[in-house]
Amino acid sequence: MAQGEVINDTLVVDTPTPFPKGFLWGGATAANQYEGAWDVDGKGASVSDMCTNGTNEVAKKITTEIRDDLLYPSHEATDFYHHYKEDIKMLADMGLKAFRMSINWTRIFPTGEEDEPNEKGLEFYDKVFDECKKYGIEPVVTISHYELPYELVKKYNGWEDRKLVGLFVKYAKTLFDRYHDKVKYWLTFNEINSGTMAMGSVLSTGTIKDYEGPLDEVPDKPQERFQALHHQLLASAEAVAYAHEHYPDLKIGNMTLFATSYPLTCNPDDVIANQQYMNKMNWYTSDVQVRGEYPYYADKMLKDMGVEIKKEEGDDEILKNGKVDFFTFSYYMSNTATADEDKKVGKGNLIGGVPNPYLEASDWGWQIDPKGLRYSLNEIYSRYGIPMMVVENGLGAFDKIEEDGSIHDNYRIDYLKQHIEQMGKAIEDGVDLIGYTPWGIVDVVSASTGEMAKRYGVIYVDKYDDGTGTLERRPKDSYYWYKQVIDSNGGDLEVKEKEEVED
């Protein structure tokens, strides 16, 4: 047995590790993909609630009304609403230090425009945070994670209307006022930079008034999306400023989809194409949220797209006064960029890019690039120099239940192991990395495809693409392996038999 100190009934193994003491080992979920109970206790409909299921080959759809002949996976999802005690205990038994989750906007303000919040919704999250506290788990809470109230889409075309800034700030203030003594770490918008892409108009900006159809056929309207992004950036900054003024102990972060990209070749044209891609995709929104102002390249980038942002007097001051305290991001894969328009684009996490011939891909075509995470951490930290968390990272894969009920997901262990190793190297490089919450710690509905078959969790949920299932939870092999990783503070990444880890 490994030697170490027992703290809170957990064996903390004395193993050499680059990870600092107090590192926030955790896991991540999102209310719209996990919570279910979509119309329970006064909750209203969000954009995600209007999305049907899909597959890797057939895009999920959004409808303007709920139809009886279609399946809407988020309506039940994997039902955290009724299983939160069970799930949080399983996370605690694994040794989790942090739980990244989100709050459903429409559970607090069902249409987004109510004068007073829904008390039953607030009470639910009180219970969740109290349950986390019971086990010493630190909540990391995303205020808005792809769950814009659908009524705001129908009435205002989502974030294109500046009115949403005030509605969001009211919502954020409600959360800070209610939970400031229960939640220290907050993120304003999930993957806010997804609004730079057409699909982000569904998931994030909600600029899809009257649209019904597949997510991959949404009309591309850059003017609407980038105006909406400006409003989101203002809302984020106002929320940050309010928290800083009223609750200075709180830490407020951004959250970006970090779409690491390399030049396909050393042709200078490819290098420039990649630089421009990185500016638009990865740095545009982050520069505003971290530095408090639009970057130097923004004017030309927007002009080239035919976009003109409408600002009001005082907007620049709002952005300047609402800079975030720490940087968080999702990292799943990398791609390449090229000036050659004939190159075939591959699949990815809402994004597309030319496949890298040096990398392998997952079952869904996402390129697996652990070293890209070390590279990304260094790039981000050299640019901003503030504490960082990797708040999404994981492998979507098919899982098989054996006759004895076990789930042998060594492919997931291998993916996580390689990425954790590279995070350790980044810390040795000097990066201030304070936490890691791999995605879908409990199986959730896929945001991009609406599937259950595309599983990320280390905890399996008996739920299937046709909506059936008992919702029974069971640990996968990766559950026991990740417990070992946490117990050793990232020092022991070797794959062992389940009995060895439990011992």
C-alpha positions, -999 to +999 in steps of 0.1 A: +000+000+000+012+035-008+024+055+023+007+088+032-014+108+056-051+101+063-070+134+061-108+134+065-109+096+061-090+099+028-055+085+022-034+114+008-005+095-008+030+110-004+040+109-040+062+134-059+039+157-079+042+191-097+006+200-086+005+225-057-010+218-024-047+227-024-050+221-061-088+219-070-092+185-085-128+183-096-154+176-123-177+196-145-214+195-156-240+219-169-275+223-157-291+222-192-274+189-200-276+173-165-303+187-143-336+177-160-369+187-144-372+212-172-407+224-161-407+215-124-412+239-095-418+269-118-389+265-142-394+281-176-382+269-210-346+277-221-331+275-256-317+240-247-352+228-238-363+236-274-335+214-289-342+178-300-318+149-300-294+142-328-265+119-337-230+122-349-243+121-385-277+140-381-277+174-364-300+180-336-328+206-343-343+235-325-381+240-327-401+271-319-427+251-299-425+218-280-438+190-302-451+157-289-436+137-317-400+147-309-376+139-281-360+168-262-331+153-242-327+182-217-362+177-204-350+148-182-313+148-191-297+126-164-319+141-137-295+157-112-326+176-099-338+144-082-304+127-077-282+155-064-276+139-030-266+106-045-244+122-072-226+146-048-219+117-024-204+097-052-182+127-061-172+131-025-164+094-022-141+099-052-123+127-032-134+156-054-122+190-042-143+211-066-176+207-085-181+229-115-218+232-122-242+259-136-274+275-125-304+273-148-314+309-155-350+299-161-352+281-128-346+315-111-363+338-137-386+316-158-389+341-187-360+362-178-382+393-171-398+386-138-394+413-111-389+387-084-369+354-085-385+320-082-380+310-046-383+273-053-354+275-078-332+294-053-340+268-026-329+240-049-294+255-053-292+262-016-296+225-011-270+216-037-244+240-022-252+228+013-246+192+002-213+202-014-203+220+018-212+189+038-184+170+020-159+198+017-164+203-020-159+238-035-186+248-060-173+265-092-205+280-106-212+292-141-239+318-141-250+312-177-242+279-195-262+276-227-296+281-211-309+315-223-346+319-215-364+311-248-389+338-241-360+363-246-353+348-280-389+351-291-393+387-278-358+402-284-338+379-307-317+370-277-286+390-269-289+412-300-311+434-278-293+455-252-322+450-228-307+416-220-277+432-203-299+445-175-318+413-172-286+392-169-271+416-143-303+414-123-300+376-124-263+376-115-269+400-086-296+377-073-271+348-073-243+368-056-267+382-030-281+348-022-250+325-024-220+347-017-213+328+016-216+294-001-199+299-035-164+316-039-156+309-075-180+321-103-178+322-141-200+346-160-207+330-194-198+295-206-176+294-237-186+330-245-165+330-276-188+304-292-207+335-303-180+342-329-194+311-348-227+305-365-237+276-342-231+298-312-261+318-322-282+289-310-263+278-279-250+312-266-263+344-282-298+332-289-300+353-321-324+328-337-358+344-334-384+324-355-357+299-366-367+262-367-344+236-381-310+218-377-283+235-357-258+232-386-281+251-410-287+282-388-284+313-411-251+330-405-256+366-394-223+380-381-237+415-374-263+401-350-239+377-333-211+402-327-235+428-315-249+402-291-213+394-280-208+430-272-238+429-249-227+397-233-193+413-226-210+443-210-232+421-189-202+401-178-182+432-169-212+447-149-216+414-130-179+413-122-179+449-110-209+443-087-193+413-071-160+431-066-178+460-049-202+441-027-184+408-021-146+414-025-138+378-013-155+363-044-134+354-074-150+359-108-136+343-139-143+341-177-148+309-196-137+304-231-137+275-256-100+274-263-097+261-298-060+255-301-048+258-337-015+254-355-004+264-390-009+234-413+025+241-428+053+265-424+041+284-454+039+320-442+004+322-456-007+294-433+010+311-404-009+343-410-041+324-415-036+307-381-027+339-364-060+355-376-080+324-366-065+325-331-072+362-327-109+358-337-116+325-320-095+325-289-083+360-280-111+384-291-135+379-261-107+370-237-088+401-243-119+421-234-127+402-203-091+400-190-076+433-202-108+453-201-108+466-237-112+455-273-079+443-288-060+463-314-070+439-343-108+441-335-116+470-358-101+454-390-114+420-381-150+433-377-148+455-408-136+425-429-168+407-418-190+437-425-198+441-388-202+474-370-207+473-333-231+498-319-218+511-286-232+536-261-213+562-242-198+546-211-194+511-226-156+513-227-156+523-190-179+494-181-155+469-198-125+485-181-141+482-146-152+446-150-120+426-156-120+390-144-099+376-116-089+343-132-090+326-166-109+293-173-113+274-205-124+242-221-099+221-240-107+190-259-087+190-291-067+211-316-069+217-353-048+234-380-054+265-401-044+270-437-048+295-465-056+267-489-094+267-492-094+233-509-083+215-477-111+194-461-124+206-428-127+180-400-151+177-371-148+192-336-162+208-305-186+232-323-156+242-345-141+229-377-105+228-388-081+210-411-071+177-394-035+174-382-018+145-398+003+139-367-027+133-344-053+105-339-090+113-335-119+101-312-150+082-324-165+117-331-136+129-352-121+151-325-083+152-327-066+141-295-037+164-286-025+163-249+006+183-257-016+210-271-030+216-236+005+223-223+010+246-252-023+264-247-017+269-209+016+285-217+002+307-244-027+319-223-005+325-192+021+344-211-006+367-225-025+373-193-005+362-162-035+355-140-045+322-122-061+296-145-084+266-144-090+239-170-128+236-164-136+212-193-115+184-208-126+149-216-133+122-241-167+115-256-169+078-263-191+047-265-191+028-232-200-009-228-215-025-197-200-059-191-220-089-178-208-082-143-219-046-145-184-032-148-174-005-174-138-008-186-131+026-201-093+025-204-095+048-234-109+075-212-083+069-185-056+071-212-070+104-225-072+120-190-038+107-179-020+122-209-037+156-204-030+156-167+007+148-174+008+178-197-008+200-171+019+190-147+046+200-172+029+233-177+030+239-139+067+231-140+070+256-169+057+282-144+020+284-153-003+293-123-028+265-127-051+262-097-078+237-108-089+210-132-125+199-136-128+173-165-160+174-184-191+154-178-179+139-145-213+123-145-228+112-178-247+141-194-265+149-227-240+160-254-244+197-261-232+194-297-252+164-308-279+158-282-268+122-277-264+101-246-243+075-265-214+101-265-204+096-229-178+116-210-184+107-173-165+086-149-199+079-134-223+060-158-260+069-159-285+044-173-300+066-199-302+061-237-307+080-269-343+070-272-351+086-238-354+053-219-333+042-189-335+037-152-311+066-144-292+042-121-256+054-114-226+032-114-188+040-113-167+032-144-130+021-141-121+057-146-139+066-114-115+045-093-085+057-113-094+094-109-099+088-071-063+076-071-051+106-090-069+130-065-056+111-034-020+114-047-025+151-058-017+140-094+014+121-084+001+086-092-013+083-127-006+046-132-035+023-140-042-002-112-068-029-104-099-015-088-092-034-056-058-018-052-072+017-054-100+009-029-074-006-005 
